[in-house]
Amino acid sequence: MSRSIRTRINLALALIFSLAAFAGSLRVSAHIYEGIPHLEDEIAYWWQAQVAARGQLTVPSPPEHKSFLVPFVVDYHGRRFAKYPLGWPVVLGLAMLAGKPALANALLAALAVWLTFRLGERLWRAEVGLLAAGLTVTSPFFWLNSGSLLSHPLGLALSAAFALLWLDTAGGKPIPRALPILAGATLGALALTRPWTAVAVAFPFALHGLWILWRGAPIHRKRALTVAVTAAAIGSLHFVWQWAVTGNPLMNPYTLWWPYDKIGFGKGHGVTPQGHNWHLAVLNTKISLRAGYSDLFGWGRYSWIFIPFGLIAAARKPRSWPVLGVVFSLIAFYMAYWVGAWLYGPRYYYEGLYSLTLLTALGVFWLAGAPLEVGVKLWENWVPSRLRFWRAAVVAGLLALLVVANLRWYLPTRLNSMRGLYGISREQIKPFTMPEVQALAPAVVFVHPKRWTEYGGLLVLEDPWLTTPFIFVWSRGPRSDAHIRAAFPNRTPIVYFPEHPYEFIVLKPSNGR
């Protein structure tokens, strides 16, 4: 087989994997998550994306703002804004303008798979990148996040793009002058999306950059400095955003919701009286990694089985170490955060997913005895002995067995476990689509929930400016409810108990209609 034909086949397969990621992400969004937010973070992103889509950062606080609760959306000095940085809300807002919120993460999922292929191709050979890309689209961890409304798929795409751009920037070949600027801009955009994640992703590359500054040629030093300066300049806009919404560039909006929601150790960091400490950091990390055992590839505790061999294979290529080190850097850096994450898998490590899939692909190649060097043709020049043949066959058979078992049993079960997460589903908003209820609009609905999700699941029907047909109030008592009724005299007041979803108690409007 000629080299050009093999290249075309590899590119076609990589494109197929990327298209599968795109289509699969849309399907998970539609059939598992129903295209609506479930997690508090997603509800806040949904709210913030609507504001960003209008080119705004904040909106005026509503009257009795505690009654208009939106998770992780704060009211400060008469203004209302979400605590999250702007990167993902802007991207999600663009998708909302197109009428397809799920489209954003679907496109980013496809891009991440393609970039994973390119990383493997650039560092070793196209077949390594193809296997890593293929493993990505079988990963439950990948689907749990790519179908969501969380910021992690954008983080993964930016992280992988930066890693790929760094390989060119730090290489010895001539490159376009704009490439180091583009690399720095990509890292800066990650800082505007997930700041602490950006620090963790940058760390292994920063170590490489310091080595270049010490031992590299002048042109390579200039490139590394250009990346660093560009990333710092764009990343510093995060502090401009903090100043714009709080009046203080150093005030973290996270602390306006929970004063203890800070990175670091000691008193005031985390919910315990003594604050975050090393023992809690290790405990959170163990729980997150335990969740990752199964969710990475759906192989139970054996999802990590090929990674040690991948590390052996990568030991001889120092150029790959920053790329493969991203996930380990994320694990280490997130030990400084007081809370772990495992509902969607260990999602704080998601931006390093390509490190894990590449290491797994390398481990498979190394165990199979397949050549990793580009100069050695995979099949034509590699004529294995009978022992090598059986070695490769056993490794390939084991991998196939694990992948099939995941696709047949673990992945469907794991995804289905996320249906109606926290009790939030489109069934909650169905009563408000009935013609007789819509005839009551515009209305202010006083909700009496037993738990926050009974109220939170309705917020998809409400915009940040409270101009939608229905706006929802968490009823906090007669006094605050009366104040709200007076503030919205032209809206029909409705009392609503979520445990009786099709019963609406219509009150007399405050304007006497």
C-alpha positions as CSV (number, residue, x, y, z in Angstrom):
1,M,0.0,0.0,0.0
2,S,1.4,3.4,-1.0
3,R,2.1,6.0,1.6
4,S,-0.4,8.4,0.0
5,I,-3.2,5.9,0.1
6,R,-2.4,5.0,3.7
7,T,-2.4,8.6,4.7
8,R,-5.9,9.1,3.1
9,I,-7.2,6.1,4.9
10,N,-5.9,7.3,8.2
11,L,-7.4,10.8,7.7
12,A,-10.7,9.3,6.6
13,L,-10.9,7.1,9.7
14,A,-10.0,10.1,12.0
15,L,-12.7,12.1,10.3
16,I,-15.2,9.2,10.9
17,F,-14.3,9.1,14.6
18,S,-14.7,12.9,14.8
19,L,-18.1,12.7,13.1
20,A,-19.1,9.9,15.4
21,A,-18.2,12.2,18.4
22,F,-20.3,15.0,16.9
23,A,-23.4,12.8,16.3
24,G,-23.0,10.9,19.5
25,S,-22.7,14.1,21.6
26,L,-25.9,15.4,20.1
27,R,-27.7,12.1,20.8
28,V,-26.5,12.0,24.4
29,S,-27.7,15.6,24.8
30,A,-31.1,14.9,23.3
31,H,-31.9,11.4,24.7
32,I,-30.0,11.4,28.0
33,Y,-29.9,15.0,29.2
34,E,-33.0,16.1,27.1
35,G,-31.2,19.2,26.0
36,I,-31.7,21.0,29.4
37,P,-29.4,21.8,32.3
38,H,-29.5,19.5,35.4
39,L,-26.4,20.3,37.5
40,E,-26.4,23.7,39.3
41,D,-23.3,24.6,37.2
42,E,-25.2,23.9,34.0
43,I,-28.2,26.1,35.1
44,A,-25.8,28.9,35.9
45,Y,-24.1,28.5,32.5
46,W,-27.5,28.5,30.8
47,W,-28.4,31.7,32.5
48,Q,-25.0,33.3,31.9
49,A,-25.0,32.3,28.2
50,Q,-28.2,34.1,27.6
51,V,-26.8,37.3,29.1
52,A,-23.5,36.9,27.1
53,A,-25.5,36.4,23.9
54,R,-26.9,39.9,24.3
55,G,-23.4,41.3,24.8
56,Q,-24.0,41.9,28.5
57,L,-22.1,40.9,31.7
58,T,-24.8,41.6,34.3
59,V,-28.5,42.4,34.6
60,P,-30.3,44.4,37.3
61,S,-31.1,42.4,40.4
62,P,-34.8,41.6,40.6
63,P,-37.0,42.6,43.6
64,E,-36.7,40.1,46.4
65,H,-33.8,38.6,44.6
66,K,-33.5,35.6,47.0
67,S,-36.9,34.5,45.8
68,F,-35.6,34.5,42.2
69,L,-32.9,32.0,43.0
70,V,-30.7,30.8,40.2
71,P,-27.9,28.4,41.4
72,F,-24.5,30.1,41.4
73,V,-25.9,33.4,40.1
74,V,-25.1,36.1,42.6
75,D,-26.6,39.5,43.4
76,Y,-24.0,42.2,44.3
77,H,-24.5,45.9,44.6
78,G,-27.8,45.8,42.7
79,R,-26.5,43.7,39.8
80,R,-26.9,40.0,39.0
81,F,-24.3,37.8,37.3
82,A,-23.0,34.2,37.4
83,K,-19.9,33.3,39.2
84,Y,-18.3,31.6,36.3
85,P,-15.7,33.1,33.9
86,L,-16.9,34.2,30.5
87,G,-15.2,31.7,28.1
88,W,-17.8,28.9,28.0
89,P,-20.9,31.2,28.4
90,V,-19.8,33.1,25.3
91,V,-19.5,30.0,23.3
92,L,-22.7,28.5,24.6
93,G,-24.4,31.8,24.0
94,L,-23.4,31.7,20.3
95,A,-25.0,28.3,20.0
96,M,-28.1,29.6,21.7
97,L,-28.3,32.4,19.1
98,A,-28.3,29.6,16.5
99,G,-31.1,27.9,18.4
100,K,-29.0,24.8,19.1
101,P,-27.4,25.0,22.6
102,A,-26.1,21.3,22.3
103,L,-24.3,22.2,19.1
104,A,-21.4,23.9,20.9
105,N,-20.2,20.8,22.9
106,A,-20.9,18.5,19.9
107,L,-18.6,20.5,17.7
108,L,-16.0,20.8,20.5
109,A,-16.2,17.0,21.1
110,A,-15.5,16.4,17.4
111,L,-12.6,18.8,17.5
112,A,-11.1,17.2,20.5
113,V,-11.2,13.7,18.9
114,W,-9.5,15.1,15.8
115,L,-6.8,16.9,17.8
116,T,-6.2,13.7,19.8
117,F,-5.5,12.0,16.4
118,R,-3.2,14.8,15.4
119,L,-1.2,14.6,18.6
120,G,-0.6,10.9,18.2
121,E,0.3,11.4,14.6
122,R,2.7,14.2,15.4
123,L,4.5,12.5,18.2
124,W,4.6,8.9,16.9
125,R,2.6,7.7,14.0
126,A,-0.9,8.1,12.6
127,E,-2.0,4.7,13.8
128,V,-1.3,5.6,17.4
129,G,-3.4,8.8,17.0
130,L,-6.2,6.7,15.4
131,L,-6.3,4.3,18.2
132,A,-6.3,7.1,20.8
133,A,-9.1,8.8,18.9
134,G,-11.0,5.6,18.6
135,L,-10.6,4.9,22.4
136,T,-11.9,8.4,23.0
137,V,-15.2,7.8,21.3
138,T,-15.7,4.6,23.3
139,S,-15.0,6.4,26.6
140,P,-18.0,6.8,29.0
141,F,-16.1,9.7,30.5
142,F,-16.1,11.4,27.1
143,W,-19.8,10.9,26.5
144,L,-20.9,11.9,30.0
145,N,-19.3,15.3,29.5
146,S,-19.5,15.9,25.7
147,G,-23.3,15.6,25.9
148,S,-23.6,17.9,28.8
149,L,-23.8,21.7,29.1
150,L,-20.7,21.9,31.1
151,S,-17.5,23.8,30.2
152,H,-15.2,20.8,30.1
153,P,-15.5,20.0,26.4
154,L,-14.3,23.5,25.5
155,G,-11.5,23.1,28.0
156,L,-10.5,19.8,26.4
157,A,-10.5,21.2,22.9
158,L,-8.4,24.3,24.0
159,S,-6.0,22.1,26.0
160,A,-5.4,19.7,23.1
161,A,-5.1,22.6,20.6
162,F,-2.5,24.2,22.8
163,A,-0.6,21.0,23.2
164,L,-0.5,20.5,19.4
165,L,0.5,24.1,18.8
166,W,3.3,23.9,21.4
167,L,4.8,20.9,19.6
168,D,5.3,23.0,16.5
169,T,6.3,26.1,18.4
170,A,8.9,24.2,20.5
171,G,10.2,22.2,17.5
172,G,13.2,23.0,15.4
173,K,11.5,23.5,12.1
174,P,10.6,26.9,10.6
175,I,7.1,27.9,11.5
176,P,4.8,30.9,10.7
177,R,5.5,33.9,12.9
178,A,1.9,33.9,14.2
179,L,2.0,30.3,15.5
180,P,3.5,31.1,18.9
181,I,0.9,33.9,19.3
182,L,-1.8,31.4,18.4
183,A,-0.5,28.9,20.9
184,G,-0.5,31.6,23.7
185,A,-3.9,32.8,22.7
186,T,-5.3,29.2,23.0
187,L,-3.9,28.9,26.5
188,G,-5.1,32.3,27.4
189,A,-8.6,31.3,26.2
190,L,-8.5,28.3,28.5
191,A,-7.6,30.7,31.3
192,L,-10.8,32.7,30.5
193,T,-12.8,29.4,30.6
194,R,-11.3,27.4,33.5
195,P,-8.5,29.4,35.2
196,W,-7.2,26.8,37.6
197,T,-7.3,24.2,34.9
198,A,-5.3,26.5,32.6
199,V,-2.6,26.7,35.3
200,A,-2.5,22.9,35.6
201,V,-2.4,22.4,31.9
202,A,0.3,25.0,31.4
203,F,2.6,23.6,34.1
204,P,4.3,20.7,32.2
205,F,4.7,23.0,29.2
206,A,6.1,25.7,31.4
207,L,8.8,23.3,32.6
208,H,9.7,22.5,29.0
209,G,9.7,26.3,28.3
210,L,12.1,26.9,31.2
211,W,14.4,24.2,29.7
212,I,14.2,26.0,26.4
213,L,15.1,29.3,28.0
214,W,18.1,27.7,29.6
215,R,19.4,25.5,26.8
216,G,17.6,26.4,23.7
217,A,18.6,28.4,20.7
218,P,17.7,32.1,20.6
219,I,14.9,31.6,18.1
220,H,13.4,28.9,20.4
221,R,13.7,31.2,23.4
222,K,11.9,33.9,21.5
223,R,9.0,31.5,20.6
224,A,8.6,30.3,24.2
225,L,8.6,33.8,25.5
226,T,6.0,34.8,22.9
227,V,3.7,32.0,24.0
228,A,4.1,33.0,27.6
229,V,3.5,36.7,27.1
230,T,0.5,36.1,24.8
231,A,-1.1,33.7,27.2
232,A,-0.5,36.0,30.2
233,A,-2.0,39.0,28.3
234,I,-5.1,37.2,27.3
235,G,-5.5,35.4,30.5
236,S,-5.3,38.7,32.4
237,L,-8.6,39.6,30.9
238,H,-10.1,37.4,33.6
239,F,-9.2,40.1,36.1
240,V,-10.8,42.7,33.9
241,W,-14.0,40.7,34.0
242,Q,-13.8,40.4,37.8
243,W,-13.4,44.1,38.0
244,A,-16.3,44.7,35.6
245,V,-18.8,42.6,37.6
246,T,-17.5,43.2,41.2
247,G,-15.6,46.5,41.0
248,N,-12.5,44.7,42.3
249,P,-10.2,42.9,39.9
250,L,-9.0,40.5,42.7
251,M,-12.4,39.6,43.9
252,N,-13.3,36.0,42.9
253,P,-17.1,35.9,42.2
254,Y,-17.1,32.3,43.5
255,T,-16.6,33.7,47.0
256,L,-19.8,35.8,46.6
257,W,-21.8,32.6,46.6
258,W,-19.7,30.6,49.1
259,P,-17.0,32.5,50.9
260,Y,-15.0,29.3,51.4
261,D,-15.0,28.4,47.7
262,K,-11.3,29.1,47.2
263,I,-8.2,27.2,45.9
264,G,-5.7,26.4,48.7
265,F,-5.3,24.9,52.1
266,G,-6.1,26.0,55.6
267,K,-8.9,27.7,57.4
268,G,-11.4,29.5,55.1
269,H,-10.8,27.0,52.3
270,G,-13.7,24.5,52.2
271,V,-16.6,23.6,54.4
272,T,-14.8,22.0,57.4
273,P,-13.9,24.3,60.4
274,Q,-10.2,23.6,60.0
275,G,-10.3,24.2,56.3
276,H,-8.9,22.2,53.4
277,N,-5.9,20.0,54.4
278,W,-3.7,17.3,52.9
279,H,-5.8,14.4,54.3
280,L,-8.9,15.7,52.6
281,A,-7.0,16.4,49.4
282,V,-5.8,12.8,49.3
283,L,-9.3,11.5,50.1
284,N,-10.9,13.6,47.3
285,T,-8.3,12.5,44.8
286,K,-8.8,8.8,45.7
287,I,-12.6,9.1,45.2
288,S,-12.1,10.9,41.9
289,L,-9.7,8.3,40.6
290,R,-11.9,5.5,41.8
291,A,-14.7,7.0,39.7
292,G,-12.3,7.3,36.8
293,Y,-11.3,3.6,37.0
294,S,-14.6,2.6,35.4
295,D,-15.7,5.7,33.5
296,L,-12.5,6.2,31.5
297,F,-13.1,3.2,29.2
298,G,-15.8,1.2,31.0
299,W,-13.4,-1.6,31.8
300,G,-14.0,-1.5,35.6
301,R,-10.7,-1.2,37.5
302,Y,-8.9,-2.3,34.4
303,S,-9.4,1.0,32.5
304,W,-5.9,1.8,33.5
305,I,-4.3,-1.5,32.4
306,F,-2.4,-0.3,29.4
307,I,-1.2,3.1,30.8
308,P,1.9,1.8,32.7
309,F,3.1,0.2,29.4
310,G,2.4,3.5,27.7
311,L,4.6,5.3,30.1
312,I,7.4,2.8,29.3
313,A,6.9,3.4,25.6
314,A,6.9,7.2,26.1
315,A,10.1,7.3,28.2
316,R,12.3,7.4,25.1
317,K,10.6,10.5,23.7
318,P,11.0,13.5,26.0
319,R,9.2,15.6,23.5
320,S,6.0,13.8,24.4
321,W,6.3,14.3,28.2
322,P,4.5,17.7,28.5
323,V,1.6,16.4,26.4
324,L,1.3,13.2,28.4
325,G,1.9,14.9,31.7
326,V,-1.2,17.2,31.5
327,V,-3.5,14.7,33.2
328,F,-1.0,14.1,36.1
329,S,-0.6,17.9,36.5
330,L,-4.4,18.3,36.7
331,I,-4.6,15.5,39.4
332,A,-1.9,17.2,41.4
333,F,-3.2,20.8,41.1
334,Y,-6.8,19.9,41.9
335,M,-5.7,18.4,45.2
336,A,-5.6,22.1,46.2
337,Y,-9.4,22.4,45.7
338,W,-11.6,21.5,48.6
339,V,-14.2,19.5,46.6
340,G,-13.8,16.6,44.2
341,A,-16.0,15.7,41.2
342,W,-17.2,12.3,40.2
343,L,-20.8,12.5,39.1
344,Y,-19.8,13.0,35.5
345,G,-16.6,11.0,36.1
346,P,-13.6,12.9,37.5
347,R,-14.4,15.9,35.4
348,Y,-11.8,18.2,36.9
349,Y,-9.3,16.0,35.0
350,Y,-11.2,16.0,31.7
351,E,-9.0,18.5,30.0
352,G,-6.2,15.9,30.2
353,L,-8.3,13.1,28.6
354,Y,-6.0,13.0,25.5
355,S,-3.0,12.2,27.8
356,L,-4.8,9.1,29.0
357,T,-6.0,7.9,25.6
358,L,-2.6,8.4,24.0
359,L,-0.9,6.6,26.9
360,T,-3.4,3.7,26.5
361,A,-2.8,3.6,22.7
362,L,1.0,3.6,23.3
363,G,0.6,0.8,25.9
364,V,-1.3,-1.3,23.4
365,F,1.3,-0.7,20.7
366,W,4.2,-1.5,23.0
367,L,2.6,-4.7,24.4
368,A,1.7,-5.8,20.8
369,G,5.3,-5.2,19.8
370,A,4.2,-2.9,17.0
371,P,6.7,-0.2,15.9
372,L,6.0,3.4,17.0
373,E,8.5,5.0,14.7
374,V,7.2,6.6,11.5
375,G,10.1,5.3,9.5
376,V,9.0,1.7,10.1
377,K,6.0,0.7,8.0
378,L,3.4,-0.9,10.3
379,W,2.6,-3.9,8.2
380,E,4.8,-4.1,5.1
381,N,8.2,-3.8,6.8
382,W,7.2,-5.3,10.2
383,V,7.1,-9.1,9.6
384,P,6.6,-10.6,13.0
385,S,7.7,-14.1,14.0
386,R,5.1,-16.6,15.1
387,L,5.7,-15.6,18.7
388,R,5.3,-11.9,17.8
389,F,2.2,-12.7,15.9
390,W,0.5,-14.3,18.8
391,R,1.7,-11.5,21.1
392,A,0.0,-9.0,18.9
393,A,-3.1,-11.2,18.5
394,V,-3.5,-11.6,22.2
395,V,-3.2,-7.9,22.9
396,A,-5.6,-7.0,20.1
397,G,-8.0,-9.6,21.2
398,L,-7.9,-8.4,24.8
399,L,-8.5,-4.8,23.7
400,A,-11.4,-5.8,21.5
401,L,-13.0,-7.8,24.3
402,L,-12.7,-4.9,26.7
403,V,-14.1,-2.4,24.1
404,V,-17.1,-4.7,23.2
405,A,-17.9,-5.3,26.9
406,N,-18.0,-1.6,27.5
407,L,-20.1,-0.8,24.5
408,R,-22.5,-3.7,25.2
409,W,-22.9,-3.3,29.0
410,Y,-21.1,-0.5,30.8
411,L,-21.6,2.5,28.5
412,P,-25.4,2.1,28.0
413,T,-25.9,1.5,31.7
414,R,-23.8,4.4,32.8
415,L,-25.4,6.9,30.4
416,N,-28.9,5.7,31.3
417,S,-28.1,6.3,35.0
418,M,-27.9,10.0,34.1
419,R,-31.5,10.2,32.8
420,G,-33.6,12.6,34.9
421,L,-30.5,13.5,37.0
422,Y,-31.6,15.1,40.3
423,G,-35.2,14.5,39.2
424,I,-34.9,17.2,36.5
425,S,-36.5,16.4,33.2
426,R,-38.7,17.9,30.5
427,E,-41.7,16.3,32.3
428,Q,-41.4,19.2,34.8
429,I,-42.0,21.8,32.2
430,K,-44.7,20.0,30.3
431,P,-47.6,21.3,32.4
432,F,-46.6,24.9,31.3
433,T,-47.0,23.9,27.6
434,M,-50.7,23.2,28.0
435,P,-52.9,25.7,26.1
436,E,-55.0,26.5,29.1
437,V,-52.0,27.3,31.2
438,Q,-50.3,29.3,28.5
439,A,-53.5,31.4,28.3
440,L,-52.7,32.6,31.8
441,A,-49.4,34.2,30.6
442,P,-47.8,36.5,31.3
443,A,-47.7,35.0,34.8
444,V,-45.6,35.0,37.9
445,V,-45.5,31.5,39.4
446,F,-45.0,31.1,43.2
447,V,-43.4,27.7,43.5
448,H,-43.5,25.7,46.8
449,P,-40.8,23.1,46.3
450,K,-39.7,20.3,48.7
451,R,-36.3,20.3,47.1
452,W,-34.4,22.8,44.9
453,T,-34.6,20.6,41.8
454,E,-38.4,21.0,41.7
455,Y,-37.8,24.7,41.3
456,G,-34.5,24.6,39.4
457,G,-36.0,22.4,36.6
458,L,-38.4,25.1,35.7
459,L,-35.8,27.8,35.1
460,V,-35.2,26.8,31.5
461,L,-38.5,28.6,30.8
462,E,-37.3,31.9,32.3
463,D,-34.8,34.4,30.9
464,P,-32.5,36.6,33.0
465,W,-34.5,39.7,32.4
466,L,-37.8,38.2,33.6
467,T,-39.6,38.9,30.3
468,T,-40.7,35.4,29.5
469,P,-44.3,34.3,29.6
470,F,-43.6,32.6,32.9
471,I,-41.3,33.7,35.6
472,F,-40.7,31.6,38.7
473,V,-40.5,32.6,42.4
474,W,-39.3,30.4,45.2
475,S,-42.0,31.2,47.7
476,R,-40.4,32.5,50.9
477,G,-43.5,33.6,52.7
478,P,-46.5,36.0,52.4
479,R,-44.5,39.2,52.8
480,S,-42.0,38.6,50.1
481,D,-44.6,37.1,47.8
482,A,-46.8,40.2,48.2
483,H,-43.8,42.4,47.4
484,I,-43.2,40.5,44.2
485,R,-46.9,40.5,43.2
486,A,-46.8,44.3,43.5
487,A,-43.6,44.5,41.4
488,F,-45.3,42.6,38.6
489,P,-48.8,43.9,38.6
490,N,-49.5,42.9,35.0
491,R,-48.7,39.2,35.5
492,T,-51.2,36.6,36.6
493,P,-50.1,35.3,40.0
494,I,-50.1,31.5,40.2
495,V,-49.4,29.3,43.2
496,Y,-47.8,26.0,42.2
497,F,-46.9,22.8,44.1
498,P,-44.6,20.6,42.0
499,E,-45.9,17.4,43.7
500,H,-49.2,18.2,41.9
501,P,-47.8,19.3,38.6
502,Y,-51.1,19.8,36.7
503,E,-52.8,21.8,39.4
504,F,-52.5,25.6,39.2
505,I,-54.0,27.9,41.8
506,V,-54.7,31.2,40.1
507,L,-54.9,34.2,42.4
508,K,-56.5,37.6,41.8
509,P,-53.9,39.9,40.1
510,S,-52.7,42.8,42.2
511,N,-53.9,45.3,39.6
512,G,-57.4,44.1,40.1
513,R,-57.9,42.5,36.6
